[in-house]
Amino acid sequence: MESNKFNTDAGDICSGNGNCSPPRKKPVLDLNHTRNIDDISTPSDLKFDEEFDFEDPANVEKSKKIEKLLEDYESVSVEEWQHLAKSKGGLLSDKYRRRIWPLLVGVTRAELTEPPSLEELSTHPEYNQVVLDVNRSLKRFPPGIPYARRVALQDQLTVLILRVIMRYPHLKYYQGYHDVAITLLLVCGARAAFPLLCRLSTGEARDGETEEAPLEPFMQPTMRATQHRLNYLLPALRRASPELADTLQQAAVGTMFALPWYLTWFGHSLPRYADVVRLYDYFLCSPPLFPVYVTVAIVLHRADEVLECECDMAMLHCLLSRLPNSLPFEELLTTAQRLYEAHPPSTLERDVQRLEREEEEQRLRDEQRMRRRAAARAGAGDTLVTRLRRGLAVCGARLPRRYLLATAAVLLGVYAYYRPDFFVR
């Protein structure tokens, strides 16, 4: 087995120009297919508090076990690392995550390559949009970080994202991608974050097989693939609570409330850094659709709030899209895992197809209704004034001019009496 041991600290401080600002004359291109999602534009202000109480006997024991396994990590199977990452408390600390996250996805030393220069990256067509999003991500950095370190991290984040989309030109940057990238960067450092982000972004061959990448559906030219996966939410929820599923369906609330969670693995929406990295511990070991099941678990956890809320699309969307400050994520992950095992995506496919068929039929009905309304408005344009104009044109050849003018004045006076609003407009 090729050695996975590497120093993720080396070269993490960017020595570039210290400025992430785009060239002044370079236009901002409209390349982000989710840019208009308001929730994505306002990240949560992360709280970098103490991750875990290492005085807890269970955590002390787990920490000792991790330390021992890291001494001879090459002999440890991926399954054992996954078990530790999924078990209560996850990997406990970033000092362990820094080494174990790359191992969870099979990163090797050969994948640690030197980044291109900032000058090379600035020619990429999506450079401007990436820089804009990176500059909006200050709340995702630890508070009180020195200015030089913050600028270096911003440069590293820009480089990290652009390296991936330059390596895989078929992938499209989406707003929210930087939330995933910055989490990997803060935990693993720039060198290890790049191959890790590559693995999450595209299905690369591994042990002779091509695995589905969890972020790849989000990096397509349209939102169709992303929406298809979010459509598993309601069928999965119906398996656990038909009443809740009926409420969401009757309100036509859809799945947009969960879109920022899914696109960023909740990294954008949660206020506590410890919660974000705990979820990443689990998601790095889970099937790509598992975050959707976590969303279902959150809705189930908030069942009383949902059922007490008015069955209105706007009201329910507002309620659901705002995550509570404190959620029991260990309990939610257990619920999501149990639900996934009882109702895996393969058992929900027919329900998803039926749901998408109904949505398509509704879309066609809406389009037909809009066309009828447009036709009705066009027909309404054939008003009395229009008919009068046509009548006068016909009579013009038969009556003297003075009679025509007198008749027109009388008719306009009558019309003005009954339709004064026309003349006001």
QUIPE-V458442 format. One record per pair of residues at least 24 apart in sequence whose C-alpha atoms are under 10 Angstrom apart, sorted by the first residue. I is the first residue (numbers start at 1). GAP is how many residues later the second one is. If there is no record, write none. Layout:
# QUIPE-V458442
((I | GAP) (I | GAP))
This chain:
# QUIPE-V458442
((1 | 73) (1 | 74) (1 | 107) (2 | 72) (2 | 105) (2 | 106) (2 | 107) (2 | 108) (3 | 70) (3 | 71) (3 | 104) (3 | 105) (3 | 106) (3 | 107) (4 | 69) (4 | 70) (4 | 95) (4 | 98) (4 | 99) (4 | 102) (4 | 103) (4 | 104) (4 | 105) (4 | 106) (4 | 107) (5 | 68) (5 | 69) (5 | 94) (5 | 97) (5 | 98) (5 | 102) (5 | 103) (5 | 104) (6 | 93) (6 | 102) (6 | 103) (6 | 106) (6 | 185) (6 | 186) (7 | 91) (7 | 92) (7 | 102) (7 | 181) (7 | 182) (7 | 184) (7 | 185) (8 | 90) (8 | 91) (8 | 104) (8 | 179) (8 | 180) (8 | 181) (8 | 182) (8 | 183) (8 | 184) (8 | 185) (9 | 89) (9 | 179) (9 | 180) (9 | 181) (9 | 182) (9 | 183) (10 | 179) (10 | 180) (10 | 181) (10 | 182) (11 | 103) (11 | 178) (11 | 179) (11 | 180) (12 | 140) (12 | 141) (12 | 144) (12 | 173) (12 | 176) (12 | 177) (12 | 178) (12 | 179) (12 | 180) (13 | 135) (13 | 136) (13 | 137) (13 | 138) (13 | 139) (13 | 140) (13 | 142) (13 | 143) (13 | 176) (13 | 177) (14 | 134) (14 | 135) (14 | 137) (14 | 138) (14 | 139) (14 | 140) (14 | 141) (14 | 142) (14 | 143) (14 | 145) (14 | 176) (15 | 137) (15 | 140) (15 | 141) (16 | 101) (16 | 102) (16 | 103) (16 | 135) (16 | 136) (16 | 139) (16 | 140) (17 | 101) (17 | 102) (17 | 134) (17 | 135) (17 | 138) (18 | 130) (18 | 131) (18 | 132) (18 | 133) (18 | 134) (18 | 135) (18 | 136) (18 | 137) (18 | 138) (19 | 99) (19 | 132) (19 | 133) (19 | 135) (19 | 136) (20 | 98) (20 | 102) (20 | 108) (20 | 110) (20 | 111) (20 | 112) (20 | 114) (20 | 115) (20 | 131) (20 | 132) (20 | 133) (20 | 134) (20 | 135) (20 | 136) (20 | 137) (20 | 138) (20 | 139) (21 | 101) (21 | 106) (21 | 107) (21 | 110) (21 | 111) (21 | 113) (21 | 114) (21 | 134) (22 | 100) (22 | 105) (22 | 106) (22 | 107) (22 | 108) (22 | 109) (22 | 110) (23 | 99) (23 | 100) (23 | 104) (23 | 105) (26 | 96) (26 | 97) (26 | 99) (26 | 101) (26 | 102) (27 | 98) (27 | 101) (27 | 102) (28 | 97) (28 | 98) (28 | 99) (28 | 100) (28 | 101) (28 | 104) (29 | 96) (29 | 97) (29 | 98) (29 | 99) (29 | 100) (30 | 95) (30 | 96) (30 | 98) (30 | 99) (31 | 94) (31 | 95) (31 | 97) (31 | 98) (31 | 141) (31 | 142) (31 | 143) (31 | 144) (31 | 190) (32 | 94) (32 | 97) (32 | 98) (32 | 140) (32 | 141) (32 | 142) (32 | 143) (32 | 144) (32 | 187) (32 | 189) (32 | 190) (33 | 139) (33 | 140) (33 | 141) (33 | 142) (33 | 185) (33 | 186) (33 | 187) (33 | 188) (33 | 189) (33 | 190) (34 | 139) (34 | 140) (34 | 141) (34 | 142) (34 | 184) (34 | 188) (34 | 189) (34 | 225) (34 | 226) (34 | 229) (35 | 94) (35 | 98) (35 | 139) (35 | 140) (35 | 141) (36 | 139) (37 | 138) (37 | 139) (37 | 219) (37 | 222) (37 | 223) (38 | 222) (39 | 137) (39 | 218) (39 | 220) (39 | 221) (39 | 222) (39 | 229) (39 | 230) (39 | 282) (39 | 283) (40 | 93) (40 | 135) (40 | 136) (40 | 139) (40 | 219) (40 | 220) (40 | 221) (40 | 223) (40 | 224) (40 | 228) (40 | 229) (41 | 92) (41 | 95) (41 | 96) (41 | 134) (41 | 135) (41 | 219) (41 | 227) (42 | 94) (42 | 95) (42 | 97) (42 | 226) (42 | 227) (43 | 93) (43 | 94) (43 | 95) (43 | 96) (43 | 97) (43 | 133) (43 | 136) (43 | 217) (43 | 224) (43 | 225) (43 | 226) (43 | 227) (43 | 228) (44 | 93) (44 | 94) (44 | 95) (44 | 96) (44 | 223) (44 | 224) (44 | 225) (44 | 226) (44 | 227) (44 | 228) (44 | 229) (45 | 92) (45 | 93) (45 | 94) (45 | 95) (45 | 96) (45 | 97) (45 | 98) (45 | 223) (45 | 224) (45 | 225) (45 | 226) (45 | 227) (45 | 228) (46 | 92) (46 | 93) (46 | 94) (46 | 95) (46 | 96) (46 | 97) (46 | 221) (46 | 222) (46 | 223) (46 | 224) (46 | 225) (46 | 226) (46 | 227) (46 | 228) (46 | 229) (46 | 230) (47 | 92) (47 | 93) (47 | 94) (47 | 95) (47 | 96) (47 | 223) (47 | 224) (47 | 225) (47 | 226) (47 | 227) (47 | 228) (48 | 92) (48 | 93) (48 | 94) (48 | 95) (48 | 223) (48 | 224) (48 | 225) (48 | 226) (49 | 93) (49 | 223) (49 | 224) (49 | 225) (50 | 43) (50 | 223) (50 | 224) (51 | 38) (51 | 41) (51 | 42) (51 | 43) (51 | 221) (51 | 222) (51 | 223) (51 | 224) (51 | 226) (51 | 227) (52 | 37) (52 | 39) (52 | 40) (52 | 41) (52 | 222) (53 | 39) (54 | 38) (54 | 39) (58 | 30) (58 | 31) (59 | 29) (59 | 30) (59 | 31) (59 | 32) (59 | 33) (60 | 32) (62 | 25) (62 | 26) (62 | 27) (62 | 28) (62 | 29) (62 | 30) (63 | 28) (63 | 29) (63 | 30) (63 | 33) (66 | 25) (66 | 26) (66 | 30) (66 | 34) (67 | 29) (70 | 26) (70 | 29) (70 | 30) (73 | 26) (73 | 27) (73 | 30) (74 | 29) (76 | 27) (77 | 26) (77 | 27) (78 | 25) (78 | 26) (78 | 27) (78 | 28) (78 | 207) (79 | 25) (79 | 206) (80 | 24) (81 | 204) (82 | 199) (82 | 200) (82 | 202) (82 | 203) (82 | 204) (83 | 199) (83 | 202) (84 | 197) (84 | 198) (85 | 193) (85 | 194) (85 | 195) (85 | 196) (85 | 197) (85 | 198) (85 | 199) (85 | 200) (86 | 192) (86 | 193) (86 | 194) (86 | 195) (86 | 196) (86 | 197) (86 | 198) (86 | 199) (86 | 200) (86 | 244) (86 | 247) (86 | 248) (86 | 251) (87 | 194) (87 | 195) (87 | 243) (87 | 246) (87 | 247) (88 | 190) (88 | 241) (88 | 242) (88 | 243) (88 | 245) (88 | 246) (89 | 189) (89 | 190) (89 | 192) (89 | 240) (89 | 241) (90 | 187) (90 | 188) (90 | 189) (90 | 190) (90 | 191) (90 | 192) (90 | 240) (91 | 186) (91 | 187) (91 | 190) (91 | 191) (92 | 182) (92 | 185) (92 | 186) (92 | 189) (93 | 94) (93 | 181) (93 | 184) (93 | 185) (94 | 92) (94 | 93) (94 | 94) (94 | 180) (94 | 183) (95 | 92) (95 | 93) (96 | 91) (96 | 92) (97 | 87) (97 | 90) (97 | 91) (97 | 180) (97 | 181) (97 | 183) (97 | 184) (98 | 86) (98 | 87) (98 | 88) (98 | 89) (98 | 90) (98 | 91) (98 | 94) (98 | 95) (99 | 88) (99 | 89) (99 | 93) (100 | 88) (100 | 181) (101 | 83) (101 | 86) (101 | 87) (101 | 91) (101 | 92) (101 | 95) (101 | 179) (101 | 180) (101 | 183) (101 | 184) (102 | 82) (102 | 86) (102 | 90) (102 | 91) (102 | 93) (102 | 94) (102 | 95) (102 | 97) (102 | 182) (103 | 93) (104 | 92) (104 | 177) (104 | 180) (104 | 181) (105 | 90) (105 | 91) (105 | 92) (105 | 94) (105 | 95) (105 | 101) (105 | 179) (105 | 180) (106 | 89) (106 | 90) (106 | 93) (106 | 100) (106 | 101) (107 | 85) (107 | 86) (107 | 87) (107 | 88) (107 | 89) (107 | 91) (107 | 92) (108 | 84) (108 | 87) (108 | 88) (109 | 82) (109 | 83) (109 | 86) (110 | 85) (111 | 80) (111 | 81) (111 | 83) (111 | 84) (111 | 85) (111 | 87) (112 | 78) (112 | 79) (112 | 80) (112 | 81) (112 | 82) (112 | 83) (112 | 84) (113 | 78) (113 | 79) (113 | 81) (113 | 82) (114 | 77) (114 | 80) (115 | 41) (115 | 44) (115 | 45) (115 | 47) (115 | 48) (115 | 75) (115 | 76) (115 | 79) (116 | 43) (116 | 44) (116 | 46) (116 | 47) (117 | 42) (118 | 37) (118 | 38) (118 | 40) (118 | 41) (118 | 44) (121 | 37) (121 | 38) (121 | 41) (121 | 42) (121 | 45) (122 | 36) (122 | 37) (122 | 40) (124 | 38) (124 | 41) (124 | 42) (125 | 37) (126 | 36) (126 | 39) (126 | 40) (126 | 46) (126 | 47) (126 | 48) (127 | 31) (127 | 32) (127 | 34) (127 | 35) (127 | 46) (128 | 30) (129 | 44) (129 | 45) (129 | 46) (130 | 27) (130 | 28) (130 | 29) (130 | 31) (130 | 32) (130 | 43) (130 | 44) (130 | 45) (130 | 47) (130 | 48) (131 | 24) (131 | 26) (131 | 27) (131 | 28) (131 | 30) (131 | 31) (131 | 47) (132 | 26) (133 | 25) (133 | 41) (133 | 42) (133 | 43) (133 | 44) (133 | 45) (133 | 46) (134 | 24) (134 | 27) (134 | 44) (134 | 45) (134 | 48) (136 | 42) (137 | 41) (137 | 42) (137 | 45) (137 | 131) (139 | 129) (139 | 132) (140 | 39) (140 | 42) (140 | 43) (140 | 46) (140 | 127) (140 | 128) (140 | 131) (140 | 133) (141 | 41) (141 | 42) (141 | 45) (141 | 132) (142 | 44) (142 | 131) (153 | 29) (153 | 32) (153 | 33) (153 | 36) (153 | 37) (154 | 28) (156 | 25) (156 | 26) (156 | 29) (156 | 33) (156 | 34) (156 | 35) (157 | 24) (157 | 25) (157 | 26) (157 | 27) (157 | 28) (157 | 29) (157 | 33) (157 | 36) (157 | 37) (158 | 24) (159 | 31) (159 | 35) (160 | 24) (160 | 25) (160 | 30) (160 | 31) (160 | 33) (160 | 34) (160 | 35) (160 | 37) (160 | 38) (161 | 32) (161 | 33) (161 | 36) (161 | 37) (163 | 31) (163 | 32) (163 | 34) (163 | 35) (164 | 30) (164 | 31) (164 | 33) (164 | 34) (164 | 35) (164 | 37) (164 | 38) (165 | 33) (165 | 36) (165 | 54) (167 | 31) (168 | 30) (168 | 33) (168 | 34) (170 | 32) (170 | 49) (170 | 50) (170 | 51) (171 | 30) (171 | 31) (171 | 44) (171 | 45) (171 | 46) (171 | 47) (171 | 48) (171 | 49) (171 | 50) (172 | 44) (172 | 45) (172 | 46) (172 | 47) (172 | 48) (172 | 49) (172 | 50) (173 | 45) (173 | 46) (173 | 47) (173 | 48) (174 | 44) (174 | 45) (174 | 46) (174 | 47) (174 | 89) (175 | 43) (175 | 44) (175 | 85) (175 | 88) (175 | 89) (176 | 42) (176 | 84) (176 | 85) (176 | 86) (176 | 87) (176 | 88) (176 | 89) (176 | 90) (176 | 91) (176 | 92) (177 | 24) (177 | 38) (177 | 41) (177 | 42) (177 | 86) (177 | 87) (177 | 88) (177 | 90) (177 | 91) (178 | 86) (178 | 89) (178 | 90) (179 | 84) (179 | 85) (179 | 86) (179 | 87) (179 | 88) (179 | 89) (179 | 90) (180 | 35) (180 | 83) (180 | 84) (180 | 85) (180 | 86) (180 | 87) (180 | 88) (180 | 100) (181 | 83) (181 | 86) (182 | 85) (183 | 81) (183 | 84) (183 | 85) (183 | 90) (183 | 93) (183 | 94) (183 | 97) (184 | 93) (184 | 96) (187 | 90) (196 | 88) (200 | 84) (200 | 88) (212 | 75) (212 | 76) (213 | 74) (213 | 75) (214 | 48) (214 | 49) (214 | 51) (214 | 69) (214 | 70) (214 | 72) (214 | 73) (214 | 74) (214 | 75) (214 | 76) (214 | 77) (215 | 47) (215 | 48) (215 | 49) (215 | 50) (215 | 73) (216 | 72) (217 | 46) (217 | 71) (218 | 44) (218 | 45) (218 | 46) (219 | 44) (226 | 33) (226 | 36) (226 | 37) (227 | 28) (227 | 29) (227 | 32) (227 | 129) (228 | 124) (228 | 125) (228 | 128) (229 | 33) (229 | 59) (229 | 60) (229 | 63) (229 | 116) (229 | 123) (230 | 24) (230 | 25) (230 | 26) (230 | 28) (230 | 29) (230 | 32) (230 | 59) (230 | 61) (230 | 62) (230 | 63) (230 | 65) (230 | 122) (231 | 24) (231 | 61) (231 | 117) (231 | 118) (231 | 120) (231 | 121) (231 | 122) (231 | 124) (231 | 125) (232 | 57) (232 | 60) (232 | 61) (232 | 64) (232 | 112) (232 | 113) (232 | 116) (232 | 117) (232 | 119) (232 | 120) (232 | 121) (232 | 123) (233 | 25) (233 | 56) (233 | 58) (233 | 59) (233 | 60) (233 | 61) (233 | 62) (233 | 63) (233 | 66) (233 | 112) (233 | 115) (233 | 119) (234 | 58) (234 | 62) (234 | 114) (234 | 117) (234 | 118) (234 | 121) (235 | 61) (235 | 108) (235 | 110) (235 | 112) (235 | 113) (235 | 114) (235 | 115) (235 | 116) (235 | 117) (235 | 120) (236 | 56) (236 | 57) (236 | 60) (236 | 61) (236 | 103) (236 | 104) (236 | 106) (236 | 107) (236 | 108) (236 | 109) (236 | 111) (236 | 112) (236 | 115) (236 | 116) (237 | 56) (237 | 58) (237 | 59) (237 | 60) (237 | 62) (237 | 63) (237 | 102) (238 | 58) (239 | 100) (239 | 103) (239 | 104) (239 | 109) (240 | 56) (240 | 57) (240 | 60) (240 | 99) (240 | 102) (240 | 103) (241 | 55) (241 | 58) (241 | 59) (241 | 62) (243 | 60) (243 | 64) (244 | 55) (244 | 56) (244 | 58) (244 | 59) (244 | 60) (244 | 62) (244 | 63) (245 | 54) (245 | 55) (247 | 59) (247 | 60) (247 | 62) (247 | 63) (247 | 64) (247 | 65) (247 | 69) (248 | 58) (248 | 59) (248 | 63) (248 | 64) (248 | 65) (248 | 68) (248 | 69) (249 | 62) (249 | 64) (250 | 61) (250 | 62) (250 | 63) (251 | 59) (251 | 60) (251 | 61) (251 | 62) (251 | 63) (251 | 64) (251 | 65) (251 | 66) (252 | 59) (252 | 60) (252 | 61) (252 | 62) (252 | 64) (252 | 65) (253 | 58) (253 | 59) (253 | 60) (253 | 61) (253 | 62) (253 | 63) (253 | 64) (253 | 65) (253 | 67) (254 | 59) (254 | 62) (254 | 63) (255 | 62) (255 | 65) (255 | 66) (256 | 61) (256 | 64) (256 | 65) (257 | 38) (257 | 59) (257 | 60) (257 | 61) (257 | 62) (257 | 63) (257 | 64) (257 | 65) (258 | 33) (258 | 34) (258 | 37) (258 | 38) (258 | 59) (258 | 62) (258 | 63) (258 | 64) (259 | 33) (259 | 36) (259 | 62) (260 | 61) (261 | 30) (261 | 31) (261 | 33) (261 | 34) (261 | 60) (261 | 62) (262 | 27) (262 | 28) (262 | 29) (262 | 30) (262 | 32) (262 | 33) (263 | 28) (264 | 27) (265 | 25) (265 | 26) (265 | 27) (265 | 29) (266 | 25) (266 | 28) (266 | 29) (266 | 57) (269 | 52) (269 | 53) (269 | 54) (269 | 56) (270 | 52) (270 | 53) (270 | 54) (270 | 55) (270 | 56) (270 | 57) (271 | 52) (271 | 53) (271 | 54) (271 | 55) (272 | 53) (272 | 54) (275 | 51) (275 | 52) (275 | 53) (275 | 54) (275 | 55) (276 | 53) (278 | 51) (278 | 52) (279 | 50) (279 | 51) (279 | 54) (282 | 51) (283 | 50) (286 | 51) (287 | 53) (289 | 51) (289 | 55) (289 | 56) (290 | 43) (290 | 46) (290 | 47) (290 | 49) (290 | 50) (290 | 54) (290 | 55) (291 | 42) (291 | 45) (292 | 44) (292 | 48) (293 | 39) (293 | 40) (293 | 42) (293 | 43) (293 | 44) (293 | 45) (293 | 46) (293 | 47) (293 | 50) (293 | 51) (293 | 52) (294 | 35) (294 | 38) (294 | 39) (294 | 40) (294 | 41) (294 | 42) (294 | 43) (294 | 45) (294 | 46) (295 | 37) (295 | 38) (295 | 41) (296 | 36) (296 | 39) (296 | 40) (296 | 43) (297 | 32) (297 | 34) (297 | 35) (297 | 36) (297 | 37) (297 | 38) (297 | 39) (297 | 40) (297 | 41) (297 | 42) (298 | 25) (298 | 26) (298 | 29) (298 | 30) (298 | 31) (298 | 33) (298 | 34) (298 | 35) (298 | 37) (298 | 38) (299 | 33) (300 | 32) (300 | 35) (301 | 26) (301 | 27) (301 | 30) (301 | 31) (301 | 34) (302 | 25) (384 | 27) (384 | 28) (384 | 31) (385 | 26) (385 | 27) (385 | 30) (388 | 24))
